[in-house]
Amino acid sequence: MTAVDFIDLASDTKTRPTAAMRAAMAAADVGDERAHEDPSVNRLLARCAALLGKEAAVFLPSGTMANEIALAVHCRPGDAVLCDATSHLIGFEGGGPAALAGVMIEPIGGRRGIFDAQALRAAIRADAPYAPRQRLVVVEQTSNLGGGAVWPRATLDDVAAVAHAAGLATHMDGARLLNACVASGVAAADHARGYDSVWIDFSKGLGAPGGAVLAGSRAFCDEAFRIKLRWGGAMRQSGIIAAACEYALDHHVERLAEDHAHARRFAESVAGVPGIAIAPGDVETNLVYFDVDAVAGGAAAFVAALQARGVRMVAMGPARVRAVTHLDVDAGAIERAGALVRAFCEEKRQNTL
Ligand SMILES: *Cc1c(COP(=O)(O)O)cnc(C)c1O
């Protein structure tokens, strides 16, 4: 198996910058970003603020920093943040909410990473000195552990309305917001309308080597920039990276539809295979989650065996496996990945007969 044949479905972060993206980076106009003098960064920020329907934006090295800074701007130590129990900021940010903003998380049990206004209302309590002050509601569009599920516009609006009526701020983790836009046909600014802050990631399906843009009001962004600087996230000639992000906005957004079609195709091609439980109808974007039974070896053994055969996926629990489609995986690779999974499960079943 050559490196070229290996099919990496571990994450949409596995993309490598294309030759054209690298050329755009090499040609970028740059300046000192920390002094707001980088023309490429400034252009990207203006464009993202407009895209997200916000007054201003801040360039950041990563989405994790965008979430953590947003918590620190909206909250004070000891405050509580309400979000779905599956949220990225609970499970995958190194304890940042506690370590950096000093907040408590109050998880809400949603369905596929999505909770509704009623669940939020039930979680909101009257202010009392013995309880943490509830300050912020966070939604994740699309929901990662929810299987790439897209929050419906109406749910986003209702949740934001309940939050604001209770005096809480709202934040959208938009790591895959543009996947949601392409899948739903709803513009990014419309998804983000009720949210005081929102960010998009360039290192996921958009295929850039790094970068995230956090947007909100001018006052929010001024404070976010102060914290970015304090935490060492202010950069210098980062127009090199911003150029990759801008290239991605120009060339890699519409094509997310291909990733979604590939994800659905992969899910359909392994549905009904002995040992695998999957609902292809749940695949709305580029994330595919399925369960592997004991005959197929459970998630860890399944993932190890398939990796040896040339397709990498990730075990997300004892039975749960995640496969992610992206820019570097074409239709042929998806067919081959499906065939490898089917062949493996068929062999396992034969061996147990
Ligand atoms: C990847 C991801 C993040 C963090 O983004 P990085 O750019 O990898 O730091 C945050 N939230 C969600 C939902 C993600 O999938």
The ligand as an ORCA input file, in Angstrom:
! r2SCAN-3c Opt
* xyz 0 1
  C     -12.245     21.071     15.838
  C     -13.304     21.695     16.675
  C     -13.000     22.742     17.543
  C     -11.585     23.254     17.755
  O     -11.033     23.764     16.597
  P      -9.418     23.721     16.376
  O      -9.222     24.655     15.243
  O      -9.088     22.301     16.028
  O      -8.794     24.165     17.633
  C     -14.016     23.295     18.268
  N     -15.276     22.863     18.135
  C     -15.617     21.863     17.307
  C     -17.034     21.450     17.196
  C     -14.643     21.218     16.567
  O     -14.964     20.202     15.767
*
